[in-house]
Amino acid sequence: MRNTLGDLNNHLFEQLERLNDEELTGDKLYEEMERAKAIGDIASKIISNANVVLQAKKIQADTLGKDNTEIPKMLEG
């Protein structure tokens, strides 16, 4: 299974819809809020990681043909 930033966006909007459910109250609302916080924390890390890859690609594009700069395997997108 391959996840994309588009998939992440869909998950975030799904979570927002669950939080917007006016029938959620009490413990169920609290559980959903905790889930939303966990999802948000993980989403932030995924977005931060994607930004590192994007910056590496920008550097690679800027230096293409100027030297033999190689991007580390873990940063290849």
C-alpha positions as semicolon CSV with decimal commas, in nm:
position;residue;x (nm);y (nm);z (nm)
1;M;0,000;0,000;0,000
2;R;0,135;0,340;-0,095
3;N;0,018;0,651;0,087
4;T;0,038;0,998;-0,058
5;L;0,000;1,351;0,071
6;G;-0,337;1,346;-0,105
7;D;-0,437;1,048;0,110
8;L;-0,322;1,237;0,418
9;N;-0,535;1,533;0,316
10;N;-0,837;1,303;0,282
11;H;-0,774;1,151;0,628
12;L;-0,752;1,496;0,783
13;F;-1,081;1,605;0,631
14;E;-1,245;1,279;0,741
15;Q;-1,126;1,348;1,094
16;L;-1,264;1,699;1,076
17;E;-1,602;1,557;0,971
18;R;-1,599;1,317;1,266
19;L;-1,523;1,604;1,504
20;N;-1,807;1,805;1,351
21;D;-2,061;1,533;1,440
22;E;-2,299;1,713;1,678
23;E;-2,415;1,381;1,822
24;L;-2,071;1,317;1,971
25;T;-2,073;1,408;2,338
26;G;-1,901;1,317;2,659
27;D;-1,651;1,033;2,647
28;K;-1,705;0,970;2,276
29;L;-1,624;1,332;2,195
30;Y;-1,318;1,320;2,421
31;E;-1,197;1,000;2,248
32;E;-1,244;1,159;1,906
33;M;-1,055;1,469;2,019
34;E;-0,767;1,251;2,140
35;R;-0,768;1,064;1,810
36;A;-0,766;1,396;1,622
37;K;-0,468;1,515;1,825
38;A;-0,274;1,195;1,748
39;I;-0,361;1,217;1,379
40;G;-0,258;1,584;1,373
41;D;0,074;1,509;1,540
42;I;0,154;1,233;1,292
43;A;0,037;1,447;1,000
44;S;0,275;1,724;1,108
45;K;0,566;1,481;1,104
46;I;0,469;1,349;0,760
47;I;0,442;1,702;0,622
48;S;0,775;1,798;0,777
49;N;0,939;1,492;0,621
50;A;0,788;1,574;0,282
51;N;0,926;1,927;0,314
52;V;1,278;1,788;0,371
53;V;1,245;1,579;0,054
54;L;1,118;1,883;-0,137
55;Q;1,410;2,095;-0,017
56;A;1,654;1,821;-0,118
57;K;1,499;1,810;-0,466
58;K;1,526;2,189;-0,495
59;I;1,893;2,177;-0,400
60;Q;1,950;1,896;-0,646
61;A;1,779;2,095;-0,924
62;D;1,981;2,407;-0,839
63;T;2,311;2,220;-0,853
64;L;2,235;1,996;-1,151
65;G;2,522;2,023;-1,393
66;K;2,730;2,235;-1,155
67;D;2,886;1,948;-0,963
68;N;2,831;1,583;-0,888
69;T;2,603;1,641;-0,591
70;E;2,414;1,327;-0,500
71;I;2,109;1,320;-0,278
72;P;2,124;1,058;-0,001
73;K;1,898;0,759;-0,075
74;M;1,668;0,836;0,221
75;L;1,589;1,178;0,073
76;E;1,505;1,058;-0,275
77;G;1,138;1,112;-0,354
